[in-house]
């Protein structure tokens, strides 16, 4: 035997009424969403990210400036093209959310990696991708762009005019004397020994 409270007003269709409903005395308030999804506007590149070729009738990714030929996208029918390969790890398939909020797409090719699958050698971390930024795309919101191989870096230099950041040569500081911190002044000790 389970006692039922008098205030238990659970209904199969509507569930249990809330305290908020009781305060409004049954008046329904229409749920309004004050938060609208922000749509980012950007231009698309005029070449295929996979093969580098151009031409008309390229598929345009709705999420970023990447364009692809239909045959390079791996999709048989354009109506099934949801997004390019820069929105999931091309090794394990993790999405941005599955990859703990960051993916590493290659600036030059169609490869993209999660933190677990990123190649161990030959990768240069770029962070921001200037050519995507020039197309109006925020390249560091969910991604850290990379060059996934030496070949991709060479293509970026030749085709996109990319160059590695120059490191300025730092000068050595002037010589400093710290001997007073490590021992008593030996000159004073030598003078005492000579005086004896």
Backbone bond lengths (Angstrom), bond angles and torsions (degrees), N, CA, C in turn:
res aa  C-N    CA-C-N  psi(-1)  N-CA   C-N-CA  omega(-1)  CA-C   N-CA-C  phi
1 X - - - 1.436 - - 1.523 109.78 -
2 X 1.352 117.55 123.35 1.460 123.49 178.57 1.519 107.84 -115.01
3 X 1.337 116.58 123.33 1.476 117.79 179.77 1.534 110.35 -71.02
4 X 1.300 117.40 140.25 1.452 123.99 178.44 1.516 108.12 -108.03
5 X 1.306 115.62 127.77 1.461 119.79 179.81 1.522 110.61 -72.87
6 X 1.295 114.92 149.15 1.461 119.98 178.82 1.527 111.12 -65.82
7 X 1.343 117.58 -27.77 1.462 119.81 -177.98 1.527 112.77 -85.98
8 X 1.303 117.43 2.26 1.459 120.91 178.98 1.522 108.43 -74.34
9 X 1.322 116.13 105.26 1.464 120.24 -177.63 1.535 110.44 -120.41
10 X 1.282 116.58 46.26 1.456 122.57 -180.00 1.522 110.31 -74.08
11 X 1.315 116.37 130.80 1.458 121.96 177.69 1.520 108.96 -116.64
12 X 1.317 117.14 144.15 1.459 120.49 -178.42 1.527 112.38 -64.53
13 X 1.303 117.44 -38.46 1.463 120.80 -176.97 1.523 112.76 -78.76
14 X 1.323 117.86 -42.93 1.460 122.06 -172.93 1.521 114.49 -104.86
15 X 1.317 118.16 -9.76 1.455 120.85 -176.02 1.512 110.34 78.18
16 X 1.307 116.65 -158.48 1.456 121.46 -178.45 1.517 109.61 -90.24
17 X 1.306 116.48 139.11 1.462 118.98 179.48 1.520 108.85 -73.23
18 X 1.293 115.56 149.10 1.454 119.88 -177.64 1.516 110.65 -94.91
19 X 1.307 115.05 167.91 1.456 121.12 175.38 1.525 109.12 -62.69
20 X 1.343 115.88 -35.97 1.454 120.77 178.53 1.529 110.56 -60.19
21 X 1.350 116.90 -42.45 1.466 120.47 177.85 1.523 111.15 -63.10
22 X 1.333 116.20 -38.92 1.469 119.72 -179.98 1.520 110.73 -65.58
23 X 1.334 116.06 -38.71 1.466 119.12 179.61 1.516 111.90 -67.38
24 X 1.329 116.81 -34.84 1.460 120.17 177.95 1.523 111.91 -82.80
25 X 1.315 116.96 -4.27 1.471 123.91 178.65 1.521 111.41 56.30
26 X 1.335 114.43 47.56 1.455 119.77 174.19 1.508 115.77 83.17
27 X 1.326 118.70 -5.13 1.460 120.60 179.10 1.519 108.57 -72.31
28 X 1.284 117.13 125.27 1.467 121.46 179.52 1.521 109.21 -85.71
29 X 1.310 115.33 134.61 1.452 121.38 177.37 1.521 107.06 -110.66
30 X 1.316 115.97 128.76 1.461 120.27 179.95 1.522 108.97 -69.77
31 X 1.296 115.23 131.25 1.465 119.96 178.68 1.520 108.96 -73.22
32 X 1.311 115.54 124.75 1.464 120.10 178.62 1.510 108.29 -117.05
33 X 1.274 115.20 138.63 1.452 120.45 179.06 1.517 108.49 -98.89
34 X 1.334 115.66 112.85 1.459 119.03 178.46 1.532 110.42 -85.08
35 X 1.322 116.06 -12.35 1.457 120.71 -178.58 1.522 109.78 -99.97
36 X 1.305 116.42 115.28 1.458 120.93 179.21 1.511 108.97 -102.53
37 X 1.307 115.41 144.70 1.453 119.88 179.07 1.524 109.07 -69.60
38 X 1.318 114.71 127.18 1.452 120.57 -178.48 1.529 109.56 -79.01
39 X 1.304 117.19 125.26 1.454 121.72 179.77 1.516 108.09 -99.84
40 X 1.323 114.75 121.64 1.459 119.69 -179.87 1.523 108.91 -85.79
41 X 1.313 116.76 132.91 1.464 121.19 178.94 1.517 108.69 -105.95
42 X 1.314 115.23 132.61 1.454 121.16 -179.61 1.508 109.19 -153.22
43 X 1.319 116.53 160.23 1.461 122.94 175.65 1.529 108.28 -88.83
44 X 1.318 116.80 162.44 1.463 121.13 178.16 1.523 110.52 -106.97
45 X 1.319 115.34 149.74 1.465 120.02 176.84 1.522 109.50 -69.72
46 X 1.323 116.87 156.53 1.469 121.32 -175.02 1.528 112.64 -100.36
47 X 1.321 117.71 18.75 1.464 121.39 178.22 1.534 109.16 -138.78
48 X 1.302 115.52 161.80 1.460 122.01 -179.53 1.526 109.81 -78.44
49 X 1.308 117.35 128.14 1.461 121.62 -179.82 1.523 111.71 -65.77
50 X 1.329 118.06 -27.88 1.467 121.36 -176.80 1.531 112.41 -81.58
51 X 1.346 117.56 -49.40 1.467 119.53 -173.91 1.526 113.69 -108.62
52 X 1.330 117.85 -15.39 1.461 121.26 179.31 1.514 114.35 87.39
53 X 1.318 117.61 -7.07 1.463 121.14 180.00 1.511 112.12 -79.70
54 X 1.306 115.64 164.85 1.464 121.22 179.39 1.510 111.01 -112.51
55 X 1.300 115.39 -157.90 1.454 120.82 176.66 1.508 112.64 123.92
56 X 1.323 115.30 169.41 1.465 119.99 179.69 1.538 110.56 -78.98
57 X 1.288 115.77 171.30 1.465 123.77 174.76 1.529 113.37 58.54
58 X 1.300 115.59 41.49 1.463 119.36 175.83 1.524 108.57 -83.55
59 X 1.328 115.93 147.00 1.469 120.58 174.29 1.521 107.55 -78.46
60 X 1.304 116.21 133.84 1.460 121.27 179.84 1.519 108.99 -110.30
61 X 1.303 115.71 126.40 1.459 119.80 178.45 1.525 108.91 -66.71
62 X 1.333 117.75 131.09 1.463 119.11 179.61 1.529 113.15 -75.42
63 X 1.342 118.00 -11.75 1.458 121.65 -176.26 1.525 114.53 -101.50
64 X 1.326 117.03 -17.79 1.467 120.14 -177.35 1.530 109.54 -154.87
65 X 1.332 119.81 175.58 1.468 122.45 -176.24 1.531 115.90 -76.18
66 X 1.313 118.87 4.11 1.465 121.98 -176.74 1.528 110.87 -68.67
67 X 1.337 115.60 138.40 1.468 123.01 173.63 1.524 108.04 -122.05
68 X 1.324 116.62 148.67 1.462 122.37 -178.78 1.520 110.50 -142.89
69 X 1.332 116.32 148.47 1.466 119.88 167.65 1.526 107.79 -70.87
70 X 1.308 116.37 152.82 1.461 120.02 178.95 1.524 110.84 -58.45
71 X 1.342 117.09 -45.25 1.467 119.48 -178.22 1.533 112.26 -70.49
72 X 1.311 118.58 -22.96 1.473 121.45 177.16 1.527 112.02 -82.27
73 X 1.322 116.92 -21.14 1.468 120.66 -176.57 1.528 112.47 -76.15
74 X 1.336 116.68 -21.91 1.457 119.51 -176.92 1.518 113.51 82.09
75 X 1.320 116.28 6.97 1.463 121.76 179.50 1.521 107.81 -106.21
76 X 1.303 117.11 131.32 1.461 120.62 -179.00 1.515 113.86 -74.20
77 X 1.324 116.86 -34.78 1.459 121.92 -175.74 1.531 108.54 -124.78
78 X 1.328 118.66 128.27 1.474 120.90 -177.71 1.523 114.27 -56.96
79 X 1.329 118.15 -27.07 1.467 118.93 -179.11 1.532 112.02 -69.98
80 X 1.335 117.95 -13.21 1.458 121.62 177.95 1.535 112.29 -96.33
81 X 1.324 116.69 2.74 1.466 120.80 179.03 1.521 108.88 -81.58
82 X 1.342 116.64 107.96 1.463 121.07 -178.81 1.523 111.65 -94.42
83 X 1.324 117.21 -40.26 1.459 121.60 179.87 1.522 109.02 -166.73
84 X 1.322 115.88 167.80 1.467 120.77 -179.76 1.528 110.35 -81.82
85 X 1.320 114.83 175.43 1.465 120.16 -176.91 1.519 113.71 -73.19
86 X 1.315 119.04 -5.03 1.462 120.99 177.77 1.526 112.35 -78.10
87 X 1.318 117.71 3.18 1.464 120.76 -178.21 1.523 112.43 -111.28
88 X 1.327 116.40 12.24 1.464 121.90 172.48 1.526 108.73 -158.79
89 X 1.311 116.15 155.93 1.459 120.33 179.12 1.524 108.57 -67.48
90 X 1.321 116.65 125.97 1.464 120.35 -178.33 1.530 111.62 -76.50
91 X 1.326 117.77 -8.27 1.466 120.73 176.98 1.526 112.24 -93.05
92 X 1.343 117.14 -49.90 1.470 119.69 -175.49 1.527 113.91 -113.18
93 X 1.339 117.97 -12.39 1.460 121.00 176.31 1.516 115.36 90.06
94 X 1.333 119.30 2.33 1.466 120.67 -179.48 1.524 110.08 -64.03
95 X 1.324 114.64 140.08 1.466 120.13 175.02 1.528 108.45 -84.52
96 X 1.320 115.99 -179.55 1.460 121.58 178.72 1.526 110.59 -57.32
97 X 1.317 117.70 -44.63 1.467 120.22 -179.69 1.528 111.27 -70.57
98 X 1.314 117.86 -37.38 1.459 121.31 178.19 1.512 112.99 -69.55
99 X 1.316 116.95 -20.60 1.461 122.51 -179.10 1.529 111.20 -98.10
100 X 1.317 117.35 26.93 1.475 123.71 178.07 1.524 113.10 62.21
101 X 1.315 117.41 28.60 1.459 120.72 171.87 1.506 116.84 89.51
102 X 1.334 118.67 10.26 1.468 118.90 176.08 1.525 110.25 -150.22
103 X 1.315 114.36 136.49 1.461 121.84 174.00 1.526 108.16 -124.16
104 X 1.340 115.35 159.10 1.455 121.85 -177.66 1.527 109.70 -120.55
105 X 1.345 118.06 83.29 1.468 119.81 177.78 1.527 110.67 -79.08
106 X 1.322 115.65 147.27 1.459 120.71 176.65 1.526 108.47 -81.32
107 X 1.316 116.48 134.01 1.460 120.64 178.52 1.519 111.22 -62.61
108 X 1.333 117.77 -30.97 1.451 121.88 -169.27 1.517 114.56 -97.61
109 X 1.327 117.81 -39.74 1.471 119.90 -175.81 1.527 110.48 -115.13
110 X 1.313 116.73 -172.75 1.460 120.37 -176.53 1.528 112.77 -92.54
111 X 1.332 117.91 9.28 1.467 121.26 179.13 1.517 111.30 -77.96
112 X 1.334 114.37 148.64 1.455 121.73 176.73 1.530 106.50 -148.81
113 X 1.322 116.95 143.97 1.459 120.32 -174.65 1.516 111.29 -134.06
114 X 1.339 115.08 150.06 1.453 120.14 168.36 1.529 106.98 -89.07
115 X 1.307 116.90 175.22 1.459 120.38 -177.42 1.532 112.02 -62.87
116 X 1.333 116.97 -31.69 1.467 120.78 -179.34 1.525 112.42 -73.58
117 X 1.325 118.37 -29.65 1.462 122.19 -172.04 1.530 114.52 -104.67
118 X 1.316 118.31 -4.84 1.465 119.92 -177.19 1.531 109.37 -60.08
119 X 1.331 118.25 136.10 1.468 119.87 -179.72 1.530 111.64 -56.26
120 X 1.309 115.22 143.85 1.472 120.49 -176.15 1.525 112.80 -77.63
121 X 1.334 117.35 -27.18 1.466 120.88 -177.98 1.523 110.50 -129.30
122 X 1.324 115.71 154.40 1.458 121.60 173.90 1.509 115.68 78.43
123 X 1.330 117.84 13.65 1.463 121.48 -177.76 1.525 109.42 -104.53
124 X 1.319 115.80 134.74 1.464 120.41 174.16 1.523 107.58 -113.10
125 X 1.313 116.40 123.91 1.458 121.79 177.34 1.523 109.03 -81.75
126 X 1.336 115.73 122.45 1.465 121.21 179.24 1.521 111.41 -99.67
127 X 1.336 115.78 -35.37 1.467 119.78 -173.43 1.516 108.65 77.51
128 X 1.311 116.62 -100.47 1.467 122.90 179.31 1.530 109.63 -75.34
129 X 1.330 115.77 141.40 1.463 121.15 177.29 1.531 107.72 -111.24
130 X 1.320 115.95 105.47 1.466 120.98 -174.58 1.521 113.28 -59.56
131 X 1.339 118.22 -38.89 1.461 118.44 -178.37 1.524 111.62 -68.87
132 X 1.329 118.89 -30.37 1.472 121.15 174.89 1.528 110.23 -72.52
133 X 1.322 116.04 -38.47 1.467 120.60 177.95 1.532 110.76 -61.83
134 X 1.339 117.09 -39.03 1.467 121.38 179.07 1.526 112.14 -64.00
135 X 1.348 116.29 -24.23 1.470 120.58 177.27 1.527 111.89 -87.69
136 X 1.336 116.90 4.40 1.464 121.09 177.14 1.518 113.71 89.69
137 X 1.322 117.98 17.29 1.465 122.40 -176.52 1.524 110.18 -105.55
138 X 1.331 116.78 132.82 1.462 121.76 176.60 1.526 108.05 -78.53
139 X 1.320 116.65 98.74 1.462 121.26 -170.62 1.518 114.45 -80.53
140 X 1.324 118.89 -8.53 1.463 119.18 -178.51 1.528 113.26 -114.08
141 X 1.317 117.19 10.97 1.463 119.58 -179.13 1.524 111.18 -68.92
142 X 1.318 117.82 -44.31 1.465 121.97 -178.12 1.519 112.65 -128.78
143 X 1.316 116.45 -0.03 1.459 119.44 -170.89 1.521 111.22 -133.46
144 X 1.321 114.26 157.20 1.467 122.13 168.66 1.521 104.77 -127.22
145 X 1.314 116.64 104.30 1.464 120.87 -175.47 1.522 110.89 -67.99
146 X 1.332 114.87 149.00 1.460 122.36 -178.35 1.527 109.86 -137.22
147 X 1.311 116.02 169.73 1.463 123.18 159.10 1.516 102.89 -108.23
148 X 1.323 117.69 118.04 1.464 120.37 -172.15 1.523 113.25 -80.96
149 X 1.317 117.65 -9.22 1.462 120.30 179.51 1.531 109.06 -159.03
150 X 1.307 115.23 168.49 1.471 121.18 176.29 1.529 110.14 -63.04
151 X 1.339 116.36 -36.55 1.472 120.49 179.20 1.521 110.80 -62.98
152 X 1.338 116.58 -43.41 1.468 119.88 179.19 1.522 110.93 -65.44
153 X 1.326 117.20 -36.74 1.463 119.83 177.54 1.521 111.10 -65.61
154 X 1.344 117.09 -39.95 1.462 120.69 178.08 1.527 111.46 -64.21
155 X 1.344 117.10 -40.54 1.464 120.97 177.41 1.529 109.98 -64.65
156 X 1.329 117.39 -40.23 1.465 120.85 179.07 1.522 111.24 -63.18
157 X 1.321 117.05 -37.92 1.462 120.64 177.57 1.520 110.93 -65.59
158 X 1.333 115.68 -44.91 1.467 120.67 -175.99 1.522 112.87 -76.01
159 X 1.325 117.82 -47.90 1.468 121.40 -173.51 1.529 114.54 -87.05
160 X 1.328 117.48 -34.69 1.461 120.52 -174.87 1.521 113.34 -106.99
161 X 1.331 116.89 -4.34 1.457 119.85 -179.11 1.514 113.10 70.87
162 X 1.331 116.13 22.49 1.466 120.05 -179.76 1.520 109.84 -74.03
163 X 1.300 116.53 143.47 1.462 120.29 173.76 1.521 108.08 -139.03
164 X 1.328 116.52 145.21 1.468 118.94 -179.60 1.521 110.27 -65.87
165 X 1.310 116.66 149.85 1.462 118.59 178.86 1.525 110.47 -63.97
166 X 1.306 115.28 140.36 1.472 120.32 -179.23 1.520 109.07 -84.34
167 X 1.297 113.69 135.25 1.454 119.04 176.33 1.519 108.07 -95.05
168 X 1.306 115.86 131.38 1.455 118.78 178.37 1.528 108.56 -79.80
169 X 1.321 114.20 141.39 1.458 119.17 179.82 1.517 107.46 -78.65
170 X 1.312 114.76 123.61 1.454 119.53 -179.06 1.522 109.79 -90.99
171 X 1.313 114.91 142.43 1.454 120.38 177.58 1.518 109.12 -87.04
172 X 1.315 115.13 148.49 1.455 120.06 175.70 1.525 108.50 -70.81
173 X 1.308 116.96 143.94 1.473 118.14 177.53 1.526 109.55 -68.54
174 X 1.335 117.15 159.85 1.472 119.41 178.49 1.531 110.02 -62.62
175 X 1.329 114.89 153.59 1.456 119.96 -178.42 1.521 109.34 -62.63
176 X 1.326 114.52 138.18 1.465 119.78 -178.65 1.525 108.61 -123.56
177 X 1.291 116.80 143.79 1.459 122.00 -179.28 1.523 109.44 -102.50
178 X 1.328 116.82 112.73 1.458 122.68 178.52 1.526 111.86 -111.10
179 X 1.299 117.46 12.50 1.459 120.19 -175.06 1.520 112.52 -60.46
180 X 1.300 118.31 -28.85 1.466 120.75 -179.70 1.537 112.10 -66.90
181 X 1.320 117.09 -17.96 1.459 120.73 179.04 1.525 113.20 -84.03
182 X 1.322 118.38 -15.58 1.458 120.18 -171.07 1.524 114.66 -108.16
183 X 1.302 120.08 -20.49 1.459 121.35 -178.87 1.513 109.92 -156.71
184 X 1.313 114.36 165.66 1.462 118.15 173.65 1.513 108.28 -66.90
185 X 1.263 115.51 157.54 1.461 119.65 179.90 1.521 108.96 -64.46
186 X 1.298 116.72 113.04 1.471 122.03 -177.17 1.520 111.95 -65.99
187 X 1.305 119.03 -25.90 1.471 121.72 179.46 1.528 110.30 -62.39
188 X 1.358 116.63 -41.50 1.467 120.21 179.16 1.516 111.13 -64.91
189 X 1.344 116.84 -40.98 1.464 120.86 179.12 1.519 110.70 -64.64
190 X 1.343 117.07 -40.76 1.467 121.04 179.07 1.531 110.80 -62.91
191 X 1.343 116.34 -39.60 1.467 119.66 179.70 1.527 111.25 -65.35
192 X 1.358 116.17 -38.55 1.468 119.65 178.70 1.528 111.35 -64.86
193 X 1.336 116.12 -40.00 1.461 121.17 -179.80 1.524 109.60 -66.44
194 X 1.318 118.34 -40.29 1.473 121.86 -179.33 1.524 111.24 -69.03
195 X 1.335 117.35 -32.83 1.450 121.15 -178.94 1.528 110.87 -69.56
196 X 1.275 118.97 -25.59 1.470 121.40 -178.45 1.448 111.80 -76.58
